[in-house]
């Protein structure tokens, strides 16, 4: 994809340079000054490419305001230049220079003023058109998601995709693949296992019918942090960011990028347990505090059991006393239940 963009831009520069040369040659004939058209064409192409980068993040209203300002600026430039050339300038080279100078200056001023003053125009109808266009585009095409390394290594993404709850296009940046390859080639057994699992997960995702995998070669050389590159890529494609990284999650929300988190999904799907309910649970080990026992629910939630150290290795009934919710999950505090098993027992044997 990147090579195609580079080729298109290179062709634009070549076409503009030769066009500038032949246009000026038609005006001045076989004269050395015609070669300045070659240089002028290159300069115009470079300015156009720079303008393209700036306009990508601009709103439709700003683009239309700039276009109107540019047209007005060019019209004014030619209206001012024409009588000057007809009555005062006899040198053809001076005439061409005057036309170029006035068109560049007035065109730039018109473009700049039009883009800056676009917000002052009464363009509610344009906003309505833009809203309907964006709505139609979102209805036509499936959602796109930029995938972070943490989600790929996690391993649960492919299982969720198999259920059909997620569909659309997964955009995998090339620098994420490089990070996975680096981990897979590591001498550290843990890092190697994570990298290998991540590559295996990507291979499984490519076989999913509802998922399209797009390997993006886009890079942001002016951005050094990988997290910011992911946010910038998501903004460029108007895509959601799929990550389990808490800090990246917060950073993306600050930049108004929608975030999908497998951890948040897992927390939302955990069974609802309220204080006063009875849980049937296996006491795995002793707790940090005196006479405490510790067990785990099937979803990995830790259950701290008061007076549970004497029941290690047994499955008992405990009564939930309180629930602590944190940014990384939840922790359940309970006590050993006395008496017979009641009707509101939640069977969660780990």
N, C-alpha and C positions, 0 to 999 in steps of 0.2 A: 504493500500500500504506500509506504513511504517513497519507494523508488518511482512509483507512478506519479506521485505529486512532484518529485524533483524533476522528472522528465517533462511534465506539463509546464512547469515554471521555466525550465531551460528553453523549451520551444517558444514560449512567450517572449523571452529576452531576445532570442535569435530573430523571430518574426518582427518584433518592434524595431530592432536595430537596422535590419535591411529595409524595412518599410520607411524608416526615417531617412535613410540614405537615398532611396529611389525617389521619394517625394521631393526632397530638396534638390536632387539632380534634375528633375523635371522643371524646377523653377529657375535654377542658376545655370543649367547646362553642365558641360564637362569642365568643371572648375574644382579646385582643391577644397573650396568651402563646402562642397557637397558631402565631404567626409564628416563634417560636424553633425550632419543629420544622423549618421551612424551612432555617434556618441550620444546625441540627443535621444535617439530611440532606446538605447540602453538605460539612460537615466529615467525616461518615462516608464519603462517596464519595471525598474527597481522601485520607483515610487508607487506604482500600481500594486506590486506585491506587498509592499509595506502597508499600504492602505487596506489591502485584503485582510492582513493579520489584525489590524485595528478594528475593522468593521465586523468581524465575526461575533464579538460580544455585544455589539450595539443592537438596540431595539429597532423594530420596523419603523417606528415614528422618527427615530433619529436618522435612519438611512434615507427615508423619503425627504425629510427636512434638508439633509445634505445635498440630495440630488436636485431639489428645487433651487437651493442656494447656488449650486454650481452652474445650473442653466442660466440663472439670472446674471451671475457674474460674467459668464462668457458673452452673453448678449450685450451687457453694458460695455465690456472690453472692446468688442467690435464696433459698437456705435461710437465710442470715443476715438478709436484708432482710425476709422475710415476717413473722416474729414481731415484728420491730421496728415494722413498719407497722401490724400488727393491734392492738397493745397500747399504743403510745406516740405514734403520729402520726395526727392527725385531719385535717390540712390536705391536700387532694388534690394541690396543687402541690408540697408538701413530699414527699409520697409518691412522685410521679413523679421528682422530683429525686434522691431517695434511691435509687430503683431504677436510674436512669441512672448515677449515680455509682458505686454498688457493682458494677454489671455491667461498666462500663468499666474500673474499677481491677482487679477480680478477673479479668476476661477477659484484660486485657493481661498481668497477672502470670502467669496460666496459660499463655498463648501463649508468652511469653518464656522461662519456665522449661522448658516442654515442648520448645522448639526447641533450647535450650542443653544439656538433659540427654538428648537423643534418642540420642546416641552411647553412653550407658550402658545402654540397653535391649538385651535379647537379641533382636535383630531379624534373625537370620540368614535366616529365612524370607522377610523383606521384601527383603533383599539378593538372595536367589535369584530372587524374583519380578521385581525390577527388572532383574536381569541377563538373564532370559529375555525380558522385554519389550523391552529395548534390542536384544538379538540378533534378535528377530523383526522389529523396526522396520528394522534395518539390512539384513535379508534382503529385506524387502518393497520398500524404496525404494532407488533408485540413489544413489550417493555424491554429495555436494554439495561444490563447490570455490569458494572466494572467490578471484577473479582479481585480481592486481596489475597495475599499469600496465606494469612491466618485461616481463612475459610477453607482453602484448598487442603491445607495440612490437617485441619480439624477432622475431615473424613465423613462427616454426616451429610454434606451437601449432596452427594450422589444418591444417597438413600432418600432424601427429601424429593429430589427430582424424579426418582422412580415412582413416587406416589402420585405425581402429577400436580402437586400444589404449586410448583414453580415452573414457568415456561417463559420462553423469550430468547434473547441473545445474551450470551456471556462474553464480555469483552475482556480478554486476558492480555494485559500489557506485556511486552517483551521483557521488560526488566523484572517482572514477577517470575517469568519462566527462568530467567538467569539466576534469580535467587533460589528457586527450587533446584536447579541444576547444581548450584554451588553447595547446597545442603546435601544433595544426593552423592556428591563426590567427596564429601567431608570424611576425615579420618575418625571423627567422633561418632561412635555407634548410634547415639541418640539422634544427632542431627542427620546422619545418613538415613536412618529409618524414617524420619519425618519427610525428608526430601523425596525418597523413593515412594512413600505412600502418596505424597502430593501428586507426583507424576502419574501414578496408577489411577488416582481419582480423576485426573483430567482425561485419561484414556477412557475411563468408564463414561464420563460425561459426553464424550464425542459420539458414543453409541446411542445416546438418548434421542428419541425422535422429536420430542418437544423442545429440545435445547439446541441452539446454534452456537458453536464456539468460533469466535473471531479473535485471531491473534493479531494484536495491534502493534505496529512498529513505531507508533507515535511516541515521541519523547519530548520532554521540556528541558532543554539544555540549560536554560537560565534558572531552573529550579533544582536545588541540590537534594532536598529532602524527598524521600520516596513517598511519604504520606501525602505531601502537597502535590506531587505528580499525579497520584491517584485521584485526588480531589479535582485537580485541573482537567484531567481526562474525563471524569464524570460530568463536569460542567460543560465541556466542549461537546459531548454527545447527548447532553440532556438525559443522562442515565442515572440510575440509582447505584449506590456504592454498597457492595456486599462484603462485610467485614465483621470479625469478632474482636478486633482491637478497640478497647474502650477509648483510648486517647484519639485514635483516628475517627471514631464515631463522633466524639465531641467536636473535633476540628471540622469535620464535614458538615455538621449541623450549623456551625458558625458561618460557613460559606453557603448556607441554604441548599445543601445537597442532601437528597433523601438517602437514608441509610437502612439497610436490611441486615439484621444480626441473627445468626443461628442461635446464639446464646439467649437472646431476648425471646425468640420463638420457643426455645426449650423451656424457659421460665414460664411463659404464658400457658404452656401445655401441661405443666405440673398439676397434679390433683389438688383440688382445693381442700385444705385441712384447716379447721377452726379450733380455737381453744375450747377445751371441754370434750373433744372427740377422743375416742379410744383407738389406738393403733396397735396392731398385732405385728411385732417386729423382733428381729434377731439381734441380740446384744453381741456386738463383735469384739469389743475391747473395753478396757477401763478408760475413764476420762482423765483430764488434767487435774480437776479438782477432786477433793476427797470424796469417796463413795459414789462417784459418778460412773455411769456406763455410757457407751457410745454405740449407736447403730446407724444404718443408712437406708434411706428409701431406694426404690428401684431407679429413680432419676438422679441419685447421687446426693440428695439432700441429707445433711447430717442431723441426727436426732440425739440430743444430749438428755440422758435419763438420770434423774436424781435418785440416789439410793439404788443404782443399777449395777454397781460393781460386783455384787454377789450373784448376779445372773448372767455373767459372761459365758457365752457358748450356748445360751438357751434362747428360746423364742417365748416372749412374754407379752402381756398386754400393758400398755402404758397410756396415761392420760395426758393430752397436750395441755400445757399450762400457758405457753406464750410462743410467738413466732417472731423472729428477727429477720427483717428483709434488708439486704444490702445491695450495692451495685453489682456485686459478683454472684449473688444468689440469695438463698435464705437458709436459716438455721432454726430448728424446732427444739424447744425445751419442753421436757415432760417429766412425769414422775411415775413410779410403778403403781399400777392399779391394784387396788385391793378388792376382794370379793369375786363374784362370778362374772363371767363375760356378759356384757349387756348387748342390746340389739344394735347399738350405733358403733360397733367395732369396725374400723377400717383395716382390712387385711393387707398389710404391706410387708411381706416377708422378703428380706434380702438374702 
